[in-house]
């Protein structure tokens, strides 16, 4: 977080001092990194604040909604950068003035990102560290490209700088629209992958000797986590108390799986009935 703040301040100075659109594009990317961290921290705290009366199933989907909102902001900023760069090209702007001090600041920021990327890569056995390493590597590429395009715009021909801003903005826009699309699929209720469905079905089928078969097994996203619905079949002569205990213990077992937010187990005595939910008819 501290490195991101430092990088943003250095890039903000460099962008203002040089009036380079490429550096403004990289600066906006750094600013959005800070904003995304703040949004995700807020969303995480909101998700952990429990209110059973108003939110019976919790607020874990707040984080997914936060990512979608942030992705929309990022896309909007990228489009605005593209518009400004096109305006500059049409107006036939002047060469940006890149001096040694802004370059030094950007190099310091790049070196910091490189060190962080290497450190996170050494901790790649942790998923969060792998994600951070990838993020730092992407920032390193974008910022280096922005610096090169800004220098070329100063030394060779002026339109290279706004062209670099357009390329960076298009890259950022594509990245975040893809992220938004993936998160929208999760919050809408995308099915779990086949491997998880097979695992959940196997767990249900082998849970207890009195489970004769698994009628249906569904798992779908409710944000980042999963809801699981399992219909098991037992003998019609099984006492109510026993079928209840078997179903409840299976529910507890399923909810212990990674990324499972809630599991629902329904016990039946045959499989030839009509769909039990009106929406499935």
N, C-alpha and C positions, 0 to 999 in steps of 0.2 A: 504493500500500500504506500509506504513512504517513498519507494523508488518511483512508483507511478506518479505521485504528486510532484516529485523533483523533475521527472521527465516532462510532465505537462508544463511546469513553470518555465523550464529551459526552452521547450519548443514554442511556447507562447511568445517568449521574448524574441526568439529567432524569427518567427513568422511575422511579428509586428515590425521588427527591425529591418527585415528584407522585403516585406510586402510580397513574399513568394506564395502563390496559391498552392504549390506542392507542399510547402511547409505548413500552410494553414490546414491542408487535408490531413497531414500526419498529426498535427496538433489536435484536430477534432477527434481523431481516433484515440489519442491519449486521454482526452477529456472524457470521452465516452467509456473508456476503461474505468476511470474513477467513478463515473455516474453509475455504471453497471454494478460495481462493487457496492455502492451505497444502496442501490435498489435491491440487490440480492440480500444484503444484510437486513434491510427493513423487512423484506418479504419473509426472510427466515425467522425474524423475531415475531412477526405477525402470525406466521404459521404455528409457532410454538406457544402462542398465547391462547390457551384453551377457554372456550365458552360453550359448554355442553348444551345449554338451552338454545342459544342462537345458532350454533354450528354443531349439530349432533355428531357429524362424521369428521370434525376437525377442519383445519384451514390449510392443509398441506398444498392445495392447488394455488394458493396465493403466490408461491414462488414461480410456478409455471406462468401464471398471469403476468407477473413482474417481468419475466424474460420476454414475453410477447410485447408488452408495452415498451420495454427498452429497445427491442429489435425495430419496432415501428419508429421510435425516435431516431435511431441510427440510420435507418433507411431515409427518413426525411432530411436529415443533415446531409447525407450523401447526395441526394437529389439536388439540394440547394447548392452544394459545392459544384456539381456538374453545371448547373445553370449559370453560376457566377463565372466559371471557367469559360464557358461558351460565349458569354457576354464579353469577356476580356479578349477572346480571340477575334470576335466580330468587330470590336472597337479598335483592334490593332494596338494593344497595350505596349508598354515599354519594358525593357529588360529589368528583371528584379536585381536588387543590389545586395549581393551576398558578400559580407566581410568576414574576416577571420574569427571575430568573437562569436557570432552566431554559429559558425561551423564548429568551433571548439565546444560550445554548449551541446550541440547535437551529438558530437563524438562522445562526450562524457555520458550522455544519455544512452547512446548505443552500447558503450562499454558496460554500463550498468546492466542493461538488458541481457547482454551476452553472458555476463557472469551469473545472473539469475537463471538464465536458460540452462547453462552448464550445471549449476547446482541442482536445479529441479530434475534434470536428466539423471543425475547420480542417485536421486531418490525415486526413480521411476517405478519401483515396486508398489508405490502408493498411487491409486488412481488420480487423486487430486493433484499430486505432483506431476503426473504425466500431462494432465490438462494444462497446468500452469506452464510447463516446459513448452508445449505447443503454442500457447498464447504468446509467451515471450519470444519464441522463434518467429512467429508471424509478425509481431511488432518490430522485430529487428529487420526483417525483410522490407516491410512497408516504410519504415523510417529511413533505411539506407537508400531505397529507391527514391523517396521524396527528396533526400539531400542531393542525390546524383542529378535528378531532373531539374532541381533548382539551380545547381551549378551550371548545367548545360544551358539553361535558359539565360544565365548571366553571361557566359563566355561565348556561346555560339549564336543562338537565335532565340528571341524572346518567347515565341509560342511554344517552345518545349516545356516551359514551366507550367502554363495552364493545361497543356496536354497531359503532363504528369499528374496534375490534380484530378483530371477526369479519370485517368486509369486507376488511381488510388481510390477515388470515390466509387467507381464501378465495382472494384474488388470488395470494398467494404459493404456496398449495397447488396451484392450477390451473397456474401457470407451471411449477413444478418437476415435477409429474406429467407434464405434456406433454414436458418435457425428458427425463425418465426414459424415457418411451415411445419417443421418437425414438432415444435411445441404445441401448435394448434391441433395437430393430429393426436397428441397425447391428451389434451384437455377435452377433445371431442369424444374420445373413448376408443382409441386404436387397440386392436387385439394384441395380446402378448405374443411373443415369438413362439413358433411351434415347439421348440425345445422345452420351454417352460410349461406349455400345455401338456406335453408328454410326461414331464416330471410330476405335475400336479395330479394327473390321471393315475399314474403309477402309485403315488402316495395314497390316494383315495382307495384304490383297488386292493392294496396290500395292508391297509390300516388295521383291519380286524377280520378274523375268519368269517364272521357273520355278514360281511359285505359281499353280496353275491356278484354284483357288477356295478359299473359306473354308467349311468344313463347319459348324462351330459357333463361336460367340464368346460367352463368358460373362464377366461381371464382377460381383463381389459384395463386399459389405463384410465385413471382418474387423476390426471396430472402426471407427475413423475412416477408415482406408485401405482400398484395394481389392486383391483378388486377381483376376487375369485369366487365363482359360483359353481358348486358341485352338487349334482343329483346322484345319490347312491341308492341302490336297490337292496332291500333286505327281505327276509321271509315274512309273510303276512302274519305269522303267529308270534313274531318277536314282541315281547312285552314293551309297552310304551316307554317305561323307565329305561330299559336297556337300549332301545333305538335312540332315545334322547341322549344318553351318555356317550354312545358311540359317535353320534353326529357331532356332539359338542367337542369331544376330544379331537376329532378330525379337524374341526374348525380351528382349534387352538394350534394344532400342528401346522396347518396351512399358513396361519398368520405369523408363524415363526420364520417362514421363508423370507429371504431378502427381497425388499421392495414390495412386499405384500402389505397393504394398508388394512384391508378387511376381507374376511372370507365368510361365505354363506354356504351352509350345508343343508340340503333338503333330502329327507328320507322318504322313499316310496317303496311299494311292494310289487310294482309291475312297470313295464315300459311301453305299453300299448295305448296309453292315454293321449288325449289331445294336448297341444301346447298349453302350459299352465299360465302363461302371461298373454294378455290380450294382444300386445304388440307383436307377438310371434305368430299369430294366426294368419 
